């Protein structure tokens, strides 16, 4: 995976190739990701785990739903060097 992923601003989805995205999207943003760039989609269980982490840290279910919405593409990227699992969460590039 590249260390840069493009995001289609029109459709709010990740695009792996700038050339392909340029053909279908009027505007692309860059989603910078931590190397080595082991990005994967967040599955329903991942979404719930991430929301629980937000609730545990900030005490707000509303904030968890706002940051990790149901109806958007969410990507997770492994962060190297941690004993426990640690993921960078990529949602809504603006």
C-alpha atoms as one frame of an Amber mdcrd trajectory, in Angstrom:
protein
   0.000   0.000   0.000   1.239   3.507  -0.701   1.828   5.957   2.147  -0.650
   8.316   0.438  -4.263   7.492  -0.338  -6.466   9.868  -2.277 -10.009  10.617
  -1.173 -12.837  11.426  -3.576 -14.452  14.559  -2.172 -17.608  13.986  -4.230
 -18.326  10.444  -3.058 -16.447  10.523   0.269 -14.563   7.306  -0.495 -10.870
   6.360  -0.670  -9.205   6.142  -4.069  -5.996   4.152  -4.494  -4.971   5.633
  -7.834  -4.893   9.347  -8.546  -5.401   8.617 -12.259  -8.552   6.561 -11.665
  -9.901   9.065  -9.178  -9.332  11.953 -11.576 -11.608  10.272 -14.106 -14.512
   9.908 -11.672 -14.108  12.652  -9.068 -14.082  16.404  -9.618 -11.923  16.886
  -6.519  -9.408  14.646  -4.706  -7.868  15.223  -1.284  -4.780  13.516   0.076
  -5.162  11.247   3.100  -1.702  10.951   4.558  -1.198   7.714   6.416   1.508
   6.478   8.747   4.071   4.204   7.131   4.225   1.372   6.292   0.639   2.026
   5.150  -1.073  -1.267   6.001  -4.574   0.109   5.414  -7.705  -2.016   5.631
 -11.438  -1.305   5.810 -13.017  -1.159   9.255 -15.538  -3.947   9.722 -18.569
  -3.656  12.055 -16.655  -5.173  14.996 -13.800  -2.696  14.431 -16.270   0.195
  14.401 -17.767  -0.900  17.728 -14.332  -1.368  19.340 -13.270   2.086  18.155
 -16.488   3.686  19.398 -16.057   2.022  22.805 -12.523   3.420  22.974 -13.864
   6.948  22.303 -16.579   6.480  24.939 -14.044   5.197  27.486 -11.694   8.108
  26.814 -14.189  10.971  26.473 -17.372   9.625  28.087 -19.637  10.479  25.165
 -21.592   8.110  22.943 -22.671  11.078  20.816 -19.049  12.008  20.157 -18.258
   8.386  19.287 -21.082   8.334  16.700 -19.969  11.690  15.289 -16.318  10.632
  14.929 -17.062   7.071  13.774 -20.271   7.348  11.712 -22.358   4.409  10.472
 -22.763   5.523   6.880 -19.185   6.342   5.849 -16.103   4.447   4.748 -13.661
   4.012   7.625 -10.099   2.807   7.140  -7.740   1.441   9.776  -3.967   1.577
   9.476  -1.695  -0.391  11.798   0.745   1.790  13.697   4.119   0.061  14.077
   6.031  -0.162  17.328   3.223  -0.757  19.823   2.993  -3.917  21.939  -0.801
  -3.743  21.834  -2.822  -3.319  18.686  -2.916   0.323  17.690  -4.650   1.614
  14.588  -4.760   4.994  12.951  -8.406   5.721  12.058  -9.097   7.443   8.745
 -12.573   8.929   8.229 -13.788  11.802   6.087 -10.697  13.499   4.705 -11.247
  17.258   4.473
